[in-house]
Amino acid sequence: MAILTIARKYGSGGREIGKAIAEQLNYDYIDRGRILDDMRTEGKQWEERAKYFDENYPNLWERYDWSFRGFVALNQSYFLNYALRDKAVIMGRGGNFLLKGIPFVLRVRVIAPIEKRIEKVMEKEGVNSENARWLIEKADNEMANAIYLIYGRDWDNPGEYEMVFNTGIQSTDEIIATIKNALFEKEKLNKEKARIILQLRALALKIKAEISTNSRYSISVLDVDPKEEGMIEKGIIIRGIVHNQDDIKEIEESAKRLAGDIPIECELQYRWYSRLGPWKFK
């Protein structure tokens, strides 16, 4: 079946719309809480990292720390694994960017006028209008910054979505009906080629998560990408910069183990730093 991603402005009603669609279509509902539950299965360390980064925007140093990269990779891997199962509503967390280009994925944005959002947050959180406005601005700002940090994209750009709904203009029932009809149309595009692309993306992120969460590796740059263009030959490409030459072979072997029959191209570079000169490549 088709997949639905929803990016929502805080207090817009997007969460309620996503839950209603999941219930009516018997879809799996994947949100922040579900991902945090998954992170707990990775161990105490990752449960704590997940809670911390979920509540705190990373500072300059944390953005380059291995644990933040691992947290992001795990989150992305979980989302694509859920997408592989079909019939999923994926709430926020950059799901629309992760799944962009997959024909049977519908990428939706839900917004609302600030006045309507303030009223909703006041009712939900039991706060006054001033505090509700502060919560809304804080949530929107943190999400926009996080999306730009991770994906380099503008979260507020309507061009990043296939459909944008305004709950201040349209009723919830109308929006739900429109999305359901669009999902039925999207399901017609759920072909083998599209499934293969999604499988490759999921595999690439599984490998990236495996590498990124291993604190023994000294890595400053890491990209793990599927070979999607033209689909002439399936495969995964690993690129990056490592600071321990022995890590290259170990990373490549780990990736090949996870990939099975899917070819792996390892283009990692070893870089060392000398106090007497610049960074060196080998």
ZIRAZI-V713702 format. One record per run of one state. SS is the DSSP state (@ for helix, = for strand, . for the rest). FROM is the first residue (numbers start at 0). TO is the last residue. If there is no record, write none. Layout:
((SS | FROM | TO) (SS | FROM | TO))
//
This chain:
((. | 0 | 1) (= | 2 | 7) (. | 8 | 12) (@ | 13 | 24) (. | 25 | 26) (= | 27 | 29) (. | 30 | 30) (@ | 31 | 39) (. | 40 | 42) (@ | 43 | 54) (. | 55 | 60) (@ | 61 | 63) (. | 64 | 64) (@ | 65 | 83) (. | 84 | 86) (= | 87 | 90) (. | 91 | 93) (@ | 94 | 97) (. | 98 | 103) (= | 104 | 110) (. | 111 | 112) (@ | 113 | 124) (. | 125 | 127) (@ | 128 | 150) (. | 151 | 156) (@ | 157 | 159) (. | 160 | 161) (= | 162 | 165) (. | 166 | 170) (@ | 171 | 186) (. | 187 | 190) (@ | 191 | 211) (. | 212 | 217) (= | 218 | 225) (. | 226 | 227) (@ | 228 | 230) (. | 231 | 234) (= | 235 | 241) (. | 242 | 243) (@ | 244 | 258) (. | 259 | 262) (= | 263 | 272) (. | 273 | 277) (= | 278 | 280) (. | 281 | 281))
//
